Amino acid sequence: MFKKDASGRKIPVDTMDKDAVDALLSRNGINLENKFGYDYVFAANMCKADYFGSSITDERHLALFVKDYVDDPDGYPELPFTRFFADTIGQGIPISWEDMI
């Protein structure tokens, strides 16, 4: 995942694995109702890359964003995966499904 620096260049963002996201949520007392697969891990990393340091100012608000995104009452199961898949299509990034299975 990337974010843009002040000059607009893409710079890599350190991503969090599942254990790191679980620890983030636990430290902040957040329990997810719709915790399917790695959807919440994607949501955490998307938020970190896109919003952290701007509208998301600290770790607690990052954890709250994940809760809001994953447990959105207007959402649906696997919403984060659908977002990820749409992003790969929009960016022209092919997914080798055979390698994933």
C-alpha positions as CSV (number, residue, x, y, z in Angstrom):
1,M,0.0,0.0,0.0
2,F,1.1,3.5,-0.7
3,K,0.4,7.1,0.3
4,K,1.4,10.3,-1.4
5,D,4.0,12.6,0.1
6,A,3.8,16.4,0.0
7,S,5.1,16.4,-3.6
8,G,2.5,13.8,-4.7
9,R,5.0,10.9,-5.0
10,K,3.8,7.5,-3.9
11,I,5.7,6.2,-0.9
12,P,5.2,2.7,0.6
13,V,3.4,2.3,3.9
14,D,4.3,-0.3,6.4
15,T,1.4,-2.7,6.4
16,M,0.0,-4.6,9.4
17,D,-0.4,-8.3,9.4
18,K,-3.4,-10.0,11.0
19,D,-1.7,-10.3,14.4
20,A,-0.8,-6.6,14.4
21,V,-4.4,-5.6,13.6
22,D,-5.8,-8.0,16.2
23,A,-3.4,-6.4,18.8
24,L,-4.5,-2.9,17.6
25,L,-8.2,-3.7,18.1
26,S,-7.5,-5.4,21.5
27,R,-5.5,-2.5,22.8
28,N,-8.3,-0.2,22.0
29,G,-11.2,-2.4,23.3
30,I,-12.7,-2.9,19.9
31,N,-14.7,-6.1,19.1
32,L,-15.9,-6.7,15.5
33,E,-19.2,-8.3,14.8
34,N,-18.5,-9.0,11.1
35,K,-14.9,-10.3,11.4
36,F,-14.7,-12.5,8.3
37,G,-11.3,-13.7,7.0
38,Y,-8.9,-10.9,6.4
39,D,-11.5,-8.2,5.5
40,Y,-10.8,-6.2,8.6
41,V,-7.0,-6.4,8.0
42,F,-7.5,-4.9,4.6
43,A,-9.7,-2.2,6.1
44,A,-7.0,-1.3,8.7
45,N,-4.3,-1.1,6.1
46,M,-6.4,0.9,3.7
47,C,-7.2,3.3,6.5
48,K,-3.5,3.5,7.5
49,A,-2.4,4.2,3.9
50,D,-5.2,6.6,2.9
51,Y,-6.2,8.5,6.1
52,F,-3.7,8.0,8.9
53,G,-2.0,11.2,9.7
54,S,-4.8,13.3,8.1
55,S,-8.4,12.7,9.2
56,I,-7.3,9.7,11.3
57,T,-4.9,11.2,13.8
58,D,-4.1,8.3,16.1
59,E,-4.2,4.6,16.7
60,R,-7.5,4.7,18.6
61,H,-9.2,6.4,15.7
62,L,-7.7,3.9,13.3
63,A,-9.2,1.1,15.3
64,L,-12.6,2.9,15.4
65,F,-12.5,3.4,11.7
66,V,-12.0,-0.4,11.2
67,K,-15.0,-1.0,13.5
68,D,-17.1,1.5,11.6
69,Y,-16.1,0.1,8.2
70,V,-16.4,-3.6,8.9
71,D,-19.6,-3.4,11.1
72,D,-21.4,-0.7,9.0
73,P,-25.1,-1.4,9.3
74,D,-25.6,-0.3,5.7
75,G,-22.8,-2.6,4.5
76,Y,-22.8,-6.3,3.7
77,P,-20.6,-9.3,4.4
78,E,-17.2,-9.1,2.7
79,L,-17.6,-5.4,1.8
80,P,-13.9,-4.8,2.3
81,F,-13.0,-7.6,-0.1
82,T,-15.4,-6.1,-2.7
83,R,-13.6,-2.8,-2.2
84,F,-10.2,-4.4,-2.6
85,F,-11.3,-6.3,-5.7
86,A,-12.8,-3.1,-7.3
87,D,-9.5,-1.3,-6.5
88,T,-7.5,-3.9,-8.3
89,I,-9.7,-3.7,-11.4
90,G,-9.7,0.1,-11.4
91,Q,-5.9,0.1,-11.2
92,G,-5.5,-2.6,-13.8
93,I,-3.8,-5.0,-11.4
94,P,-4.4,-8.6,-12.4
95,I,-5.1,-11.2,-9.7
96,S,-3.8,-14.7,-10.3
97,W,-6.7,-16.6,-8.7
98,E,-5.0,-20.0,-9.3
99,D,-2.1,-18.8,-7.1
100,M,-4.6,-17.7,-4.4
101,I,-6.4,-21.0,-4.1
